[in-house]
Amino acid sequence: MLSNAKNFFEEVKGELEKVTWPARKETIATTWVVVAIILIISLYLGACDVVLAKLMRLILA
């Protein structure tokens, strides 16, 4: 069992050495894109929530 685990981690290490990791600049740029998209979507959903809540108040009042 210990042999299997050791073999597994050796293979994982070998595979991770083959990975082409993005540069720091690219990682930061894509992170900002993700943050911007999240902000845009959250503002849109927040606006939808406010509009639908007001609409429900008009219908139920």
Backbone as a printed PyTorch tensor [residue, N CA C, xyz], in Angstrom:
tensor([[[  0.8310,  -1.1950,   0.0000],
         [  0.0000,   0.0000,   0.0000],
         [  0.8710,   1.2520,   0.0000]],

        [[  1.9200,   1.2550,   0.8090],
         [  2.8230,   2.4020,   0.8690],
         [  3.5370,   2.5790,  -0.4630]],

        [[  3.8380,   1.4830,  -1.1110],
         [  4.4870,   1.5170,  -2.4200],
         [  3.5740,   2.1730,  -3.4590]],

        [[  2.2740,   1.8530,  -3.3890],
         [  1.3070,   2.4480,  -4.3190],
         [  1.2060,   3.9500,  -4.1220]],

        [[  1.1730,   4.3980,  -2.8760],
         [  1.0760,   5.8280,  -2.5850],
         [  2.3300,   6.5510,  -3.0580]],

        [[  3.4880,   5.9550,  -2.8130],
         [  4.7480,   6.5700,  -3.2420],
         [  4.7880,   6.6770,  -4.7650]],

        [[  4.4000,   5.6290,  -5.4390],
         [  4.3640,   5.6180,  -6.8970],
         [  3.4030,   6.6910,  -7.4170]],

        [[  2.2470,   6.7950,  -6.7700],
         [  1.2540,   7.7890,  -7.1810],
         [  1.8320,   9.1980,  -7.0890]],

        [[  2.4600,   9.5290,  -5.9600],
         [  2.9910,  10.8740,  -5.7840],
         [  4.1780,  11.1490,  -6.7060]],

        [[  4.9400,  10.1510,  -7.0380],
         [  6.0170,  10.3340,  -8.0060],
         [  5.4480,  10.6570,  -9.3930]],

        [[  4.3690,   9.9730,  -9.7470],
         [  3.7270,  10.2480, -11.0290],
         [  3.0940,  11.6320, -11.0510]],

        [[  2.4880,  12.0330,  -9.9370],
         [  1.9020,  13.3700,  -9.8410],
         [  2.9870,  14.4210, -10.0110]],

        [[  4.1000,  14.2430,  -9.3530],
         [  5.2140,  15.1860,  -9.4670],
         [  5.6960,  15.2660, -10.9140]],

        [[  5.8090,  14.1290, -11.5750],
         [  6.2340,  14.1030, -12.9710],
         [  5.2590,  14.8410, -13.8820]],

        [[  3.9740,  14.6670, -13.6380],
         [  2.9700,  15.3580, -14.4540],
         [  2.9960,  16.8650, -14.2030]],

        [[  3.1780,  17.2560, -12.9440],
         [  3.2120,  18.6900, -12.6330],
         [  4.4180,  19.3780, -13.2550]],

        [[  5.4960,  18.6500, -13.4660],
         [  6.6690,  19.2300, -14.1240],
         [  6.4130,  19.4800, -15.6090]],

        [[  5.4410,  18.7840, -16.2020],
         [  5.1000,  18.9670, -17.6030],
         [  4.1750,  20.1610, -17.8330]],

        [[  3.5450,  20.6450, -16.7650],
         [  2.5600,  21.7260, -16.8850],
         [  3.2490,  23.0250, -17.2660]],

        [[  2.6330,  23.7530, -18.1960],
         [  3.1140,  25.0880, -18.5470],
         [  2.3220,  26.0900, -17.7200]],

        [[  2.9610,  26.6490, -16.7090],
         [  2.2870,  27.5670, -15.8010],
         [  2.2550,  28.9620, -16.4140]],

        [[  1.1530,  29.7130, -16.2170],
         [  1.0840,  31.0700, -16.7660],
         [  2.0410,  32.0030, -16.0220]],

        [[  2.4510,  33.0550, -16.7160],
         [  3.3270,  34.0440, -16.1020],
         [  2.5480,  34.8390, -15.0640]],

        [[  3.2690,  35.4430, -14.1470],
         [  2.6210,  36.2250, -13.0810],
         [  1.7550,  37.3420, -13.6600]],

        [[  2.2610,  38.0090, -14.6900],
         [  1.5220,  39.1120, -15.3100],
         [  0.2050,  38.6120, -15.9060]],

        [[  0.2480,  37.4680, -16.5580],
         [ -0.9590,  36.8880, -17.1550],
         [ -1.9610,  36.4720, -16.0790]],

        [[ -1.4750,  35.9160, -14.9930],
         [ -2.3480,  35.5080, -13.8980],
         [ -3.0490,  36.7090, -13.2810]],

        [[ -2.3080,  37.7890, -13.0730],
         [ -2.8980,  38.9990, -12.4950],
         [ -3.9370,  39.5910, -13.4450]],

        [[ -3.6300,  39.6160, -14.7430],
         [ -4.5690,  40.1620, -15.7220],
         [ -5.8660,  39.3590, -15.7580]],

        [[ -5.7650,  38.0520, -15.7840],
         [ -6.9780,  37.2310, -15.8280],
         [ -7.7560,  37.3180, -14.5240]],

        [[ -7.0540,  37.5090, -13.4180],
         [ -7.7420,  37.6850, -12.1320],
         [ -8.5820,  38.9490, -12.1550]],

        [[ -8.0340,  40.0330, -12.6950],
         [ -8.7970,  41.2880, -12.7820],
         [-10.0020,  41.1510, -13.7040]],

        [[ -9.8580,  40.3750, -14.7670],
         [-10.9950,  40.1350, -15.6620],
         [-12.0970,  39.3960, -14.9160]],

        [[-11.7270,  38.3920, -14.1490],
         [-12.7150,  37.6290, -13.3730],
         [-13.4010,  38.5330, -12.3500]],

        [[-12.6300,  39.3660, -11.6490],
         [-13.2050,  40.2700, -10.6540],
         [-14.1770,  41.2450, -11.3310]],

        [[-13.7940,  41.7860, -12.4790],
         [-14.6630,  42.7240, -13.1930],
         [-15.9660,  42.0540, -13.6220]],

        [[-15.8730,  40.8480, -14.1480],
         [-17.0800,  40.1280, -14.5720],
         [-17.9830,  39.8430, -13.3810]],

        [[-17.3950,  39.4580, -12.2660],
         [-18.1920,  39.2030, -11.0630],
         [-18.9040,  40.4650, -10.6120]],

        [[-18.2240,  41.6040, -10.6380],
         [-18.8490,  42.8650, -10.2560],
         [-19.9950,  43.2360, -11.1890]],

        [[-19.7810,  43.0800, -12.4850],
         [-20.8300,  43.4010, -13.4580],
         [-22.0490,  42.5100, -13.2520]],

        [[-21.8240,  41.2220, -13.0830],
         [-22.9450,  40.2970, -12.8930],
         [-23.6690,  40.5730, -11.5740]],

        [[-22.9060,  40.8720, -10.5200],
         [-23.5550,  41.1410,  -9.2340],
         [-24.3790,  42.4300,  -9.2820]],

        [[-23.8890,  43.4510,  -9.9910],
         [-24.6820,  44.6820, -10.1480],
         [-25.9550,  44.4050, -10.9440]],

        [[-25.8410,  43.6220, -11.9980],
         [-27.0130,  43.2700, -12.8000],
         [-28.0390,  42.5000, -11.9650]],

        [[-27.5760,  41.4940, -11.2350],
         [-28.5040,  40.7000, -10.4240],
         [-29.1050,  41.5310,  -9.2960]],

        [[-28.3090,  42.4280,  -8.7250],
         [-28.8380,  43.3200,  -7.6830],
         [-29.9190,  44.2290,  -8.2320]],

        [[-29.6970,  44.7650,  -9.4350],
         [-30.7020,  45.6210, -10.0670],
         [-31.9730,  44.8260, -10.3750]],

        [[-31.8130,  43.6150, -10.8680],
         [-32.9800,  42.7550, -11.1280],
         [-33.7480,  42.4870,  -9.8440]],

        [[-33.0480,  42.2580,  -8.7640],
         [-33.6780,  41.9930,  -7.4700],
         [-34.4950,  43.1950,  -7.0130]],

        [[-33.9160,  44.3840,  -7.1400],
         [-34.6270,  45.5970,  -6.7140],
         [-35.8780,  45.8080,  -7.5640]],

        [[-35.7460,  45.6650,  -8.8770],
         [-36.8900,  45.8580,  -9.7720],
         [-37.9780,  44.8360,  -9.4880]],

        [[-37.6060,  43.5820,  -9.3320],
         [-38.6130,  42.5490,  -9.0680],
         [-39.2580,  42.7190,  -7.6970]],

        [[-38.4930,  43.1680,  -6.6990],
         [-39.0670,  43.4030,  -5.3760],
         [-40.0930,  44.5370,  -5.4270]],

        [[-39.7660,  45.6080,  -6.1610],
         [-40.7270,  46.7180,  -6.2910],
         [-41.9620,  46.2720,  -7.0600]],

        [[-41.7550,  45.4570,  -8.0870],
         [-42.8830,  44.9390,  -8.8510],
         [-43.7830,  44.0720,  -7.9840]],

        [[-43.2050,  43.2370,  -7.1400],
         [-43.9910,  42.3910,  -6.2310],
         [-44.7510,  43.2390,  -5.2300]],

        [[-44.1410,  44.3190,  -4.7380],
         [-44.8440,  45.2140,  -3.7980],
         [-46.0530,  45.8500,  -4.4780]],

        [[-45.8860,  46.2460,  -5.7450],
         [-47.0260,  46.8420,  -6.4770],
         [-48.1320,  45.8250,  -6.6870]],

        [[-47.7680,  44.5920,  -7.0040],
         [-48.7750,  43.5650,  -7.2790],
         [-49.4870,  43.1740,  -5.9820]],

        [[-48.7560,  43.0240,  -4.9000],
         [-49.3490,  42.5240,  -3.6540],
         [-49.9590,  43.6120,  -2.7830]],

        [[-49.6760,  44.8780,  -3.0870],
         [-50.2030,  45.9640,  -2.2430],
         [-51.6100,  46.3110,  -2.5660]]])
